[in-house]
Every structure is written in structure tokens, then in C-alpha cells.
Amino acid sequence: MKALYDISAPAKLNTFLHITGRHADGYHLLQSIFMLIDWCDKLHFELRADGEISREDLGATLPAQDLMVRAATALRQASGCRSGVHMAIDKHIPMQAGMGGGSSDAASTLLALNQLWGLHLPLTELMRIGLGLGADVPFFLGGHNAWVEGIGEALSPMALPAAQFLVVKPAHGLATQEIFSDASLKRDSKPATIAGFAQMGATDIFKFGRNDLQAVAQRLCPGVDQALRWLDLQGLSGRMTGSGSAVFAHVAHGFELQSDVALPAHFEFKLCDNLQAHPLLGWAKTD
């Protein structure tokens, strides 16, 4: 195998996000549902015989040591592999949106290079490497929508009904650290349970809970508030996803935008379907 092209790296939405406490080391304890959606980056990998790792940006310019490069480097160090790779990324998922784009790119890179380099590492080992890159990476490696706890590493796969969402990304992003370090952040939500969530009917399942980061984000980034107001004018109840600036609303299939409600300049939106499984599910063997 010398190349892999058009490898998908899907985004995620947090249907809710509660902060239930904080470790002494500063890490926040959370509960959330991570849900895969069909807003995807496309990645390409070509084997290099010289052992070098390189990356080409087909769209927006990314930092030199982005998560794709870090993932490739970490995989080679962990496996002792001496092969190289030239990677290209067609970036579609907005950055600093709370949609996990960088983590998803890292996970798809680990899965693809495990194949391209012929490493045959089990999923548990990729999970270990992925957690060192970021708390969300194991979720994308796991391949299923999931109930998430701890710092993001405790995953319980969960089936969700097929649904469609209108996702809106303001012009400006938000840095995760900026929100989590804010003194006014609510950090004492009462823990929820999977059983309590499961009692919600199919029409209400995406109304469960809230995003504890949203109030801080609306204060730090006016675009979040603007996006939520735009959804409200569309007759929709919006919610922020993750710790970035993107917001979303569950919509009925066949939903049509009200064309007379203008979207603020430089905002972007996409109608997305949720995914029942990651496109690369099964690319690494399970123990």
C-alpha cells in the first residue's frame, strides 16, 4: 500500500455538556454526549521512503505542528516505525468551533497510518496514543456516538436516533482554555445518568440538559449570542456545542431556512445529519 486518499474525519456535536467538578490538577470533570455528524475534513496520505513527515494544506493554512503532524509523529515514536508520509488536508470543519475538528483529524491520521505503515496496532494502543494528543481523540477512534464522562476519556457507546441539525459557526472562534479558566464558569452541575437520559422520548432526546460553557462563551464571544438569536428568528432553539463558538439546533427533515432572516456577515452554516458510526470504524482491530 502506497497511498490512501479521501479519508474522512467527521466533526462532532455535544448534545449537552455538564461540568460536574474539577480535579486537583485543574482538569474539569464533565458529562456529555458526543455525536458524530457529516461535516467532514478530507485527508490524503502518501508513503514517503525517506522517513520524513510532511503536510500540505489544500485549504486554510494550519499551524506547522497541527494535530495531524503530532499524531503521525506520536504513532511513529510509539511503534518504532521508520516510514514517512506526505499528508494533505482539505479542511472543512471550522476551527475553534467546539466541533472537534483537530481531534478528528488526529484520530483519522492514526487509523490511516496504522494501515499505510502496516503497523497493525490494536485499537487500545491507538487509544493510548490518542489520549496523549487530546481528550477528544479517543472518542473519534472509538467510532460510535457516546456518553462521555471523566475528562473525556470514559466512553460508553450509545445509539441515537437519526436526526438533522442546523449548525452555525460565528466569524470568531473561542479557545478552550479561555473558557475553562473563567472564574464564573459553572463547575457544580448535578451528575446525570444514562438511565435518566434514556427515559427521554425520541422527539425530546436532543433537548436533554444544557451546555454549562455557554453563558461564559456568550460573554467572551458576541458572535455566539448573535448565532443563537439567528436560530431563534428561524423558530429554532439553539445550543452551543463543546467549548468553541459553534451553535446548533435540531431541525425536522425537510426544514427550510427563512430567507428573509439575514445571517450575520462571515458566519457560516450547514445542515448536517448525524452519523451512526465513524466512516473508519473497524480500521483497527479490537482486543
C-alpha positions as a LaTeX table, in Angstrom:
\begin{tabular}{lrrr}
\hline
Residue & $x$ (\AA) & $y$ (\AA) & $z$ (\AA) \\
\hline
Met1 & 0.00 & 0.00 & 0.00 \\
Lys2 & 1.47 & 3.34 & $-1.08$ \\
Ala3 & $-1.38$ & 5.83 & $-0.61$ \\
Leu4 & $-4.77$ & 6.43 & 0.99 \\
Tyr5 & $-6.97$ & 9.19 & $-0.38$ \\
Asp6 & $-10.23$ & 10.86 & 0.67 \\
Ile7 & $-10.09$ & 9.68 & 4.27 \\
Ser8 & $-12.97$ & 11.21 & 6.25 \\
Ala9 & $-12.55$ & 12.99 & 9.57 \\
Pro10 & $-16.06$ & 13.86 & 10.80 \\
Ala11 & $-16.98$ & 16.60 & 13.26 \\
Lys12 & $-18.96$ & 16.06 & 16.44 \\
Leu13 & $-21.64$ & 17.95 & 18.35 \\
Asn14 & $-22.11$ & 17.87 & 22.11 \\
Thr15 & $-25.85$ & 17.38 & 22.55 \\
Phe16 & $-25.29$ & 18.60 & 26.12 \\
Leu17 & $-22.23$ & 19.35 & 28.26 \\
His18 & $-22.29$ & 19.49 & 32.06 \\
Ile19 & $-19.30$ & 20.29 & 34.28 \\
Thr20 & $-19.64$ & 18.25 & 37.46 \\
Gly21 & $-16.40$ & 19.05 & 39.25 \\
Arg22 & $-12.69$ & 19.60 & 38.95 \\
His23 & $-9.58$ & 17.54 & 39.71 \\
Ala24 & $-6.85$ & 18.94 & 41.93 \\
Asp25 & $-4.63$ & 19.05 & 38.81 \\
Gly26 & $-7.05$ & 21.51 & 37.20 \\
Tyr27 & $-8.76$ & 19.16 & 34.75 \\
His28 & $-12.52$ & 19.55 & 34.64 \\
Leu29 & $-14.88$ & 16.60 & 35.07 \\
Leu30 & $-17.66$ & 16.55 & 32.51 \\
Gln31 & $-20.64$ & 14.66 & 31.28 \\
Ser32 & $-21.73$ & 14.89 & 27.68 \\
Ile33 & $-22.97$ & 13.07 & 24.66 \\
Phe34 & $-20.61$ & 13.28 & 21.70 \\
Met35 & $-22.44$ & 12.80 & 18.41 \\
Leu36 & $-20.79$ & 12.34 & 15.02 \\
Ile37 & $-22.09$ & 14.46 & 12.14 \\
Asp38 & $-21.41$ & 14.52 & 8.40 \\
Trp39 & $-19.42$ & 17.78 & 8.37 \\
Cys40 & $-16.04$ & 16.29 & 7.47 \\
Asp41 & $-12.44$ & 17.14 & 6.67 \\
Lys42 & $-10.85$ & 15.08 & 3.89 \\
Leu43 & $-7.34$ & 13.70 & 4.42 \\
His44 & $-4.84$ & 12.19 & 1.97 \\
Phe45 & $-1.76$ & 10.11 & 2.77 \\
Glu46 & 1.14 & 9.10 & 0.52 \\
Leu47 & 4.03 & 6.91 & 1.68 \\
Arg48 & 7.46 & 8.56 & 1.76 \\
Ala49 & 10.54 & 6.34 & 1.51 \\
Asp50 & 12.84 & 8.94 & 3.10 \\
Gly51 & 11.22 & 8.72 & 6.54 \\
Glu52 & 10.07 & 12.35 & 6.58 \\
Ile53 & 6.65 & 13.54 & 7.77 \\
Ser54 & 5.21 & 16.42 & 5.75 \\
Arg55 & 1.82 & 18.09 & 5.41 \\
Glu56 & 0.16 & 20.11 & 2.66 \\
Asp57 & $-2.82$ & 22.40 & 3.30 \\
Leu58 & $-5.33$ & 22.27 & 0.45 \\
Gly59 & $-7.49$ & 24.94 & 2.09 \\
Ala60 & $-6.88$ & 27.15 & 5.12 \\
Thr61 & $-3.29$ & 27.31 & 6.38 \\
Leu62 & $-2.86$ & 25.31 & 9.58 \\
Pro63 & $-0.14$ & 25.56 & 12.25 \\
Ala64 & 3.04 & 23.71 & 11.34 \\
Gln65 & 2.69 & 21.31 & 14.28 \\
Asp66 & $-1.04$ & 20.68 & 13.98 \\
Leu67 & $-2.65$ & 17.53 & 15.35 \\
Met68 & $-2.14$ & 15.57 & 12.13 \\
Val69 & 1.62 & 16.03 & 12.30 \\
Arg70 & 1.67 & 15.40 & 16.04 \\
Ala71 & $-0.39$ & 12.22 & 15.57 \\
Ala72 & 1.92 & 10.89 & 12.86 \\
Thr73 & 4.98 & 11.67 & 14.99 \\
Ala74 & 3.49 & 10.07 & 18.11 \\
Leu75 & 2.50 & 6.93 & 16.20 \\
Arg76 & 5.96 & 6.51 & 14.75 \\
Gln77 & 7.61 & 7.02 & 18.13 \\
Ala78 & 5.28 & 4.52 & 19.81 \\
Ser79 & 5.71 & 1.85 & 17.14 \\
Gly80 & 9.36 & 2.31 & 16.21 \\
Cys81 & 8.32 & 2.67 & 12.58 \\
Arg82 & 10.79 & 4.42 & 10.27 \\
Ser83 & 8.42 & 5.06 & 7.36 \\
Gly84 & 7.49 & 8.57 & 6.31 \\
Val85 & 4.34 & 10.12 & 4.94 \\
His86 & 3.17 & 13.13 & 2.99 \\
Met87 & $-0.23$ & 14.24 & 4.26 \\
Ala88 & $-2.69$ & 16.65 & 2.69 \\
Ile89 & $-5.79$ & 18.07 & 4.33 \\
Asp90 & $-8.84$ & 19.63 & 2.74 \\
Lys91 & $-10.13$ & 21.47 & 5.79 \\
His92 & $-13.90$ & 21.99 & 6.03 \\
Ile93 & $-14.67$ & 21.77 & 9.76 \\
Pro94 & $-14.37$ & 25.27 & 11.26 \\
Met95 & $-11.57$ & 25.81 & 13.74 \\
Gln96 & $-12.17$ & 26.82 & 17.39 \\
Ala97 & $-15.79$ & 25.79 & 16.88 \\
Gly98 & $-16.17$ & 23.13 & 19.59 \\
Met99 & $-16.73$ & 20.53 & 16.87 \\
Gly100 & $-13.57$ & 18.50 & 17.46 \\
Gly101 & $-12.06$ & 19.06 & 14.03 \\
Gly102 & $-8.42$ & 18.84 & 15.11 \\
Ser103 & $-9.03$ & 15.80 & 17.30 \\
Ser104 & $-10.93$ & 14.09 & 14.49 \\
Asp105 & $-8.05$ & 14.76 & 12.08 \\
Ala106 & $-5.66$ & 13.21 & 14.61 \\
Ala107 & $-7.81$ & 10.12 & 15.04 \\
Ser108 & $-8.23$ & 9.55 & 11.30 \\
Thr109 & $-4.48$ & 10.05 & 10.87 \\
Leu110 & $-3.73$ & 7.36 & 13.48 \\
Leu111 & $-6.16$ & 4.94 & 11.84 \\
Ala112 & $-4.93$ & 5.63 & 8.31 \\
Leu113 & $-1.22$ & 5.43 & 9.12 \\
Asn114 & $-1.75$ & 2.26 & 11.12 \\
Gln115 & $-2.87$ & 0.82 & 7.77 \\
Leu116 & $-0.46$ & 2.62 & 5.46 \\
Trp117 & 2.60 & 1.77 & 7.54 \\
Gly118 & 1.42 & $-1.81$ & 8.10 \\
Leu119 & 1.66 & $-1.49$ & 11.90 \\
His120 & $-1.47$ & $-3.47$ & 12.83 \\
Leu121 & $-1.61$ & $-1.88$ & 16.28 \\
Pro122 & $-4.79$ & $-2.73$ & 18.21 \\
Leu123 & $-7.37$ & $-0.07$ & 18.94 \\
Thr124 & $-6.40$ & 0.01 & 22.62 \\
Glu125 & $-2.88$ & 1.13 & 21.70 \\
Leu126 & $-4.18$ & 3.78 & 19.31 \\
Met127 & $-6.48$ & 4.97 & 22.10 \\
Arg128 & $-3.50$ & 5.31 & 24.43 \\
Ile129 & $-1.58$ & 7.33 & 21.86 \\
Gly130 & $-4.65$ & 9.40 & 21.03 \\
Leu131 & $-5.33$ & 10.38 & 24.64 \\
Gly132 & $-1.84$ & 11.85 & 24.78 \\
Leu133 & $-2.80$ & 14.12 & 21.88 \\
Gly134 & $-6.10$ & 15.35 & 23.29 \\
Ala135 & $-9.03$ & 14.26 & 25.44 \\
Asp136 & $-11.44$ & 14.07 & 22.45 \\
Val137 & $-9.24$ & 11.88 & 20.23 \\
Pro138 & $-10.27$ & 8.54 & 21.82 \\
Phe139 & $-13.92$ & 9.31 & 21.05 \\
Phe140 & $-13.23$ & 9.59 & 17.32 \\
Leu141 & $-11.10$ & 6.43 & 17.44 \\
Gly142 & $-13.91$ & 4.55 & 19.20 \\
Gly143 & $-16.14$ & 5.09 & 16.22 \\
His144 & $-19.53$ & 5.36 & 17.95 \\
Asn145 & $-21.69$ & 8.10 & 19.38 \\
Ala146 & $-21.06$ & 8.01 & 23.11 \\
Trp147 & $-21.95$ & 9.09 & 26.60 \\
Val148 & $-18.75$ & 10.73 & 27.82 \\
Glu149 & $-17.52$ & 11.26 & 31.39 \\
Gly150 & $-14.33$ & 12.00 & 33.30 \\
Ile151 & $-12.08$ & 14.40 & 31.40 \\
Gly152 & $-13.48$ & 12.96 & 28.18 \\
Glu153 & $-11.78$ & 9.57 & 28.27 \\
Ala154 & $-14.61$ & 7.45 & 29.76 \\
Leu155 & $-16.77$ & 6.44 & 26.80 \\
Ser156 & $-19.99$ & 4.44 & 26.74 \\
Pro157 & $-21.21$ & 3.81 & 23.16 \\
Met158 & $-24.77$ & 4.99 & 22.65 \\
Ala159 & $-27.29$ & 4.63 & 19.84 \\
Leu160 & $-29.03$ & 7.86 & 18.86 \\
Pro161 & $-31.98$ & 8.31 & 16.50 \\
Ala162 & $-31.23$ & 9.59 & 13.01 \\
Ala163 & $-31.67$ & 13.35 & 13.03 \\
Gln164 & $-30.73$ & 16.56 & 11.25 \\
Phe165 & $-29.16$ & 19.70 & 12.69 \\
Leu166 & $-28.57$ & 23.26 & 11.56 \\
Val167 & $-25.04$ & 24.18 & 12.66 \\
Val168 & $-23.90$ & 27.81 & 12.69 \\
Lys169 & $-20.30$ & 28.98 & 13.14 \\
Pro170 & $-19.72$ & 32.67 & 14.01 \\
Ala171 & $-16.88$ & 34.56 & 12.41 \\
His172 & $-14.70$ & 34.29 & 15.52 \\
Gly173 & $-13.65$ & 31.18 & 17.40 \\
Leu174 & $-13.07$ & 30.51 & 21.07 \\
Ala175 & $-10.05$ & 28.94 & 22.73 \\
Thr176 & $-10.89$ & 26.09 & 25.09 \\
Gln177 & $-8.51$ & 27.33 & 27.78 \\
Glu178 & $-10.11$ & 30.78 & 27.76 \\
Ile179 & $-13.50$ & 29.36 & 28.73 \\
Phe180 & $-12.32$ & 26.74 & 31.22 \\
Ser181 & $-10.16$ & 29.25 & 33.09 \\
Asp182 & $-13.00$ & 31.75 & 33.52 \\
Ala183 & $-13.85$ & 32.30 & 37.20 \\
Ser184 & $-17.60$ & 32.47 & 36.53 \\
Leu185 & $-17.79$ & 29.05 & 34.85 \\
Lys186 & $-20.37$ & 26.75 & 36.49 \\
Arg187 & $-18.50$ & 23.72 & 37.77 \\
Asp188 & $-21.02$ & 22.01 & 40.06 \\
Ser189 & $-23.76$ & 20.55 & 37.91 \\
Lys190 & $-25.55$ & 17.60 & 39.47 \\
Pro191 & $-24.40$ & 14.39 & 37.75 \\
Ala192 & $-26.83$ & 12.99 & 35.21 \\
Thr193 & $-27.32$ & 9.32 & 34.44 \\
Ile194 & $-27.56$ & 7.33 & 31.25 \\
Ala195 & $-30.80$ & 5.85 & 32.58 \\
Gly196 & $-32.28$ & 9.32 & 33.02 \\
Phe197 & $-31.26$ & 10.28 & 29.52 \\
Ala198 & $-32.69$ & 7.07 & 28.09 \\
Gln199 & $-36.10$ & 7.93 & 29.50 \\
Met200 & $-36.37$ & 10.88 & 27.12 \\
Gly201 & $-38.57$ & 10.22 & 24.12 \\
Ala202 & $-37.13$ & 10.25 & 20.61 \\
Thr203 & $-38.52$ & 13.74 & 19.96 \\
Asp204 & $-37.04$ & 15.16 & 23.20 \\
Ile205 & $-33.71$ & 13.35 & 23.38 \\
Phe206 & $-31.79$ & 16.30 & 21.90 \\
Lys207 & $-33.32$ & 18.72 & 24.44 \\
Phe208 & $-31.68$ & 16.97 & 27.38 \\
Gly209 & $-29.52$ & 19.11 & 29.66 \\
Arg210 & $-27.62$ & 22.22 & 28.59 \\
Asn211 & $-24.08$ & 23.41 & 27.85 \\
Asp212 & $-22.54$ & 24.77 & 31.05 \\
Leu213 & $-19.95$ & 26.67 & 29.00 \\
Gln214 & $-22.50$ & 28.64 & 27.00 \\
Ala215 & $-23.02$ & 31.59 & 29.37 \\
Val216 & $-19.28$ & 32.25 & 29.57 \\
Ala217 & $-18.92$ & 31.87 & 25.81 \\
Gln218 & $-21.72$ & 34.36 & 25.10 \\
Arg219 & $-19.90$ & 36.93 & 27.24 \\
Leu220 & $-16.48$ & 36.28 & 25.70 \\
Cys221 & $-17.64$ & 35.98 & 22.08 \\
Pro222 & $-20.61$ & 38.15 & 20.97 \\
Gly223 & $-20.88$ & 36.02 & 17.83 \\
Val224 & $-22.20$ & 33.12 & 19.91 \\
Asp225 & $-25.10$ & 35.28 & 21.09 \\
Gln226 & $-25.70$ & 36.53 & 17.54 \\
Ala227 & $-25.81$ & 32.98 & 16.19 \\
Leu228 & $-28.26$ & 31.89 & 18.88 \\
Arg229 & $-30.50$ & 34.87 & 18.12 \\
Trp230 & $-30.40$ & 34.00 & 14.41 \\
Leu231 & $-31.54$ & 30.46 & 15.20 \\
Asp232 & $-34.31$ & 31.90 & 17.37 \\
Leu233 & $-35.50$ & 34.01 & 14.43 \\
Gln234 & $-35.62$ & 30.80 & 12.42 \\
Gly235 & $-38.02$ & 29.45 & 15.03 \\
Leu236 & $-35.35$ & 27.14 & 16.49 \\
Ser237 & $-33.99$ & 26.55 & 19.96 \\
Gly238 & $-30.19$ & 26.71 & 19.74 \\
Arg239 & $-27.38$ & 25.48 & 21.94 \\
Met240 & $-23.60$ & 25.80 & 21.85 \\
Thr241 & $-21.51$ & 22.72 & 21.15 \\
Gly242 & $-18.33$ & 21.90 & 23.06 \\
Ser243 & $-16.07$ & 24.75 & 24.11 \\
Gly244 & $-15.91$ & 26.60 & 20.79 \\
Ser245 & $-18.18$ & 29.16 & 19.21 \\
Ala246 & $-20.44$ & 27.00 & 17.00 \\
Val247 & $-24.10$ & 26.58 & 17.90 \\
Phe248 & $-26.70$ & 24.16 & 16.58 \\
Ala249 & $-30.39$ & 23.32 & 16.59 \\
His250 & $-32.25$ & 20.09 & 15.96 \\
Val251 & $-34.48$ & 20.50 & 12.91 \\
Ala252 & $-37.12$ & 18.38 & 11.21 \\
His253 & $-36.13$ & 16.71 & 7.96 \\
Gly254 & $-37.22$ & 18.95 & 5.13 \\
Phe255 & $-36.54$ & 22.10 & 7.16 \\
Glu256 & $-36.14$ & 25.23 & 5.05 \\
Leu257 & $-34.44$ & 28.45 & 6.11 \\
Gln258 & $-36.43$ & 31.65 & 6.28 \\
Ser259 & $-34.63$ & 33.58 & 3.56 \\
Asp260 & $-35.71$ & 36.96 & 4.92 \\
Val261 & $-33.66$ & 36.44 & 8.11 \\
Ala262 & $-30.13$ & 37.50 & 7.20 \\
Leu263 & $-27.16$ & 35.62 & 8.61 \\
Pro264 & $-24.51$ & 37.99 & 10.02 \\
Ala265 & $-21.53$ & 38.61 & 7.76 \\
His266 & $-18.76$ & 35.99 & 7.74 \\
Phe267 & $-20.87$ & 33.43 & 9.63 \\
Glu268 & $-21.21$ & 30.02 & 8.02 \\
Phe269 & $-23.85$ & 27.34 & 8.41 \\
Lys270 & $-24.51$ & 23.79 & 7.29 \\
Leu271 & $-27.43$ & 21.38 & 7.54 \\
Cys272 & $-25.91$ & 18.18 & 8.92 \\
Asp273 & $-27.13$ & 14.65 & 9.51 \\
Asn274 & $-25.84$ & 12.71 & 12.46 \\
Leu275 & $-23.84$ & 9.54 & 11.80 \\
Gln276 & $-24.50$ & 6.19 & 13.42 \\
Ala277 & $-20.81$ & 5.24 & 13.17 \\
His278 & $-17.45$ & 6.71 & 12.17 \\
Pro279 & $-16.55$ & 6.11 & 8.49 \\
Leu280 & $-13.34$ & 4.36 & 9.60 \\
Leu281 & $-14.99$ & 2.07 & 12.16 \\
Gly282 & $-13.19$ & $-1.28$ & 12.08 \\
Trp283 & $-9.92$ & 0.05 & 10.67 \\
Ala284 & $-8.09$ & $-1.11$ & 13.80 \\
Lys285 & $-8.59$ & $-4.49$ & 15.41 \\
Thr286 & $-10.16$ & $-4.65$ & 18.84 \\
Asp287 & $-8.73$ & $-6.84$ & 21.60 \\
\hline
\end{tabular}
